[in-house]
Amino acid sequence: MVLDLIKDRDMTANEIAATLSDRGQQVSRSEVGPILTKAQAAGLIRNAGKRECSVTGRSAIAWKAEKEVFHGNKPNHKGNPAGEL
């Protein structure tokens, strides 16, 4: 779910939470943070640098999925301990 969102573009944690909420999945920023931490530790995503968040207007880290995580159109969720990526 999160990896699919940041496959083609970088997003901040608040942007991810807002997008998921818009799609009917009630996810808060505080729930997205630990998912991103686990994904980074597993080498699935990378810090794409700081930029202005479109949700908060504040400077925030944007995250991007690592290209090698994806094979075809399906993400490889190997190393996903909680099934939330």
C-alpha positions in Angstrom: 0.0 0.0 0.0 2.6 2.6 1.0 5.2 1.3 -1.4 2.7 1.6 -4.3 2.2 5.3 -3.5 5.9 6.2 -3.5 6.9 4.0 -6.4 6.8 6.8 -9.0 7.1 9.9 -6.9 8.4 11.0 -3.5 5.9 11.7 -0.7 6.0 12.9 2.9 4.4 10.9 5.7 1.6 13.4 5.9 1.0 13.2 2.1 0.9 9.4 2.3 -1.6 9.5 5.2 -3.8 12.0 3.4 -3.8 10.0 0.2 -4.6 6.8 1.9 -7.4 8.6 3.8 -8.8 10.0 0.5 -8.9 6.4 -0.7 -11.0 5.3 2.2 -8.2 3.8 4.4 -8.2 5.7 7.6 -4.5 6.0 8.4 -3.0 8.7 10.5 0.5 10.3 10.2 1.4 8.6 13.5 0.7 5.2 11.9 2.6 6.0 8.7 5.9 7.0 10.5 6.6 3.5 11.9 5.8 1.9 8.5 8.3 4.2 6.8 10.9 3.4 9.5 10.5 -0.3 9.0 10.6 0.1 5.2 13.8 2.2 5.4 15.5 -0.4 7.7 14.6 -3.1 5.2 16.1 -1.2 2.3 12.7 -0.7 0.6 12.6 3.1 0.6 15.1 5.9 0.7 15.1 9.5 2.0 14.6 11.6 -1.1 15.5 14.8 0.8 13.5 17.6 2.5 10.9 19.6 0.7 7.7 21.5 1.5 4.8 19.1 2.4 1.7 19.8 0.4 -0.5 18.9 3.4 1.2 20.9 6.1 3.2 23.5 4.2 6.2 22.7 6.4 9.6 21.3 5.5 9.5 17.5 5.7 11.4 14.5 4.6 10.0 13.0 1.3 10.3 9.2 0.8 10.8 7.2 -2.4 10.6 3.5 -3.0 13.8 1.9 -4.2 13.5 0.9 -7.9 14.9 -2.6 -7.3 12.0 -3.4 -4.9 9.6 -3.6 -7.8 9.5 -6.4 -10.3 7.1 -5.6 -13.1 4.1 -3.9 -11.7 4.0 -5.8 -8.3 6.1 -4.7 -5.4 8.3 -7.2 -3.7 7.4 -7.0 -0.1 10.2 -9.2 1.1 11.3 -8.1 4.5 7.9 -6.6 5.4 7.4 -7.7 9.0 3.9 -6.4 9.5 2.3 -6.6 6.1 1.6 -2.9 6.0 3.8 -1.9 3.1 
